Amino acid sequence: MIPILILLLAILIVVGLIVGLRINAFVALIIAAITVSLLAPGDWGEKIVRVAQAFGSTAGSIGIVIAMAAVIGVTMMASGAADRIVQAFIGLLGRERGGPALTTSGFVLSIPVFFDTVFYLLIPLARSMFTQTGKDYLKYVVAIAAGAAATHALVPPTPGPLVIAANLSIDLGLLILIGALVALPASTLGLLYAGWLNRKMPVPMRDVPGVKSDPEPLPQLPGLGVAVIPIVLPVVLIAGKTIFLPLLEAESFIANTATILGDPNMALILAAIASVTLYIHIRRPSRTCLGELLEQSLMSGGLIILITAAGGTFGAMLQAADIGPAISNLFAGSAQSSGLVMLLLGFCMASLLKFAQGSSTVAMITASAMLAAMIPAGGLGFNVVYLGTAIGSGSLVGSWMNDSGFWIYAKMSGLTEVETLKSWSALLVILGVTGGLITLVLTFLLPLA
């Protein structure tokens, strides 16, 4: 079949199964991958084998990292490390600057912890601040989302950015650095929108079952220095390898050590060990409680691993179908103009997928898998990391009633559906468009080619 038709059929299968039949994203992506492989060139005896091989290859590249990130997130919550970090930001900025404190807390915590968990942690603090001040409730709620959503979509090791790095062969340390650089101004603009919207549309704090307005503090919290280790350690090791390894003498002891410790798998394993050790030291759990907590965290990461591996398999099959050369032939002109078209395509494709099926993670996985097969042979004219941040930014745009984040935000904060559309949905458009524009500017100012 013509490669372009294969691509269109693949998109129809993924969106149709997820949106129309409510099939799990893992099943939808695997079915699409098998279909593409059957239609792609190659011996019939290899068409299913290569699907399994691609699945194993992708799972091998991201499985440990996602599993360890899940362990870090759960144990940081259980040990009180996450609470300690939030208290530090509130203490530094003051409760009178509760908006910036909550945005900063969400921005930092959402790097290793999933968005819904961060929102569960911080929304009681927003309610507590309103109880004390009697004002600015909507500002506090939107401020939390502004920080947490930005890093969730742009900074590994959250699953979406992680699989973008795997699919597009982006150095993980570089994506951490550039992703944070893009996310920071986006979340800052989101905070400004929170203040503006709060003045235009004041919202009262309503009672929400199960959510306390004055959360009870944990009996004991770790010190700030050790609380930040599970977040800082992997970022420093992975990004440090990217920055300093080219400056070190090849095959030297320091270079070899940096290579080992800066490997994403090793960095996240060490961070998980640190987080579990802190939990044991603070809470003194029984072996049964510790085992149950770790099992719970690994089970939550298991489905994410399956979905991301299926997304990588889907991308590999699109490459086998020669999608890339077919798309490249559609773009005439310089590498730079082709690169800009790819940026726009990545942003729009991720946005459409997010609008259609509701999950930013699935949108990032699917869009990066398809675009990996479309990158021109001559390159983009700038580093492929910017294609990754364009996809991540686009995956924020288009959140409405089919997005689980929409309902988490609405139900936990006590907002109506209309209020949620005006605050949450509009905020994500601002974050996504800002991230896309910052990405575009950086391709000219800092191409890294």
Disulfide bonds with the S-S distance in Angstrom:
none
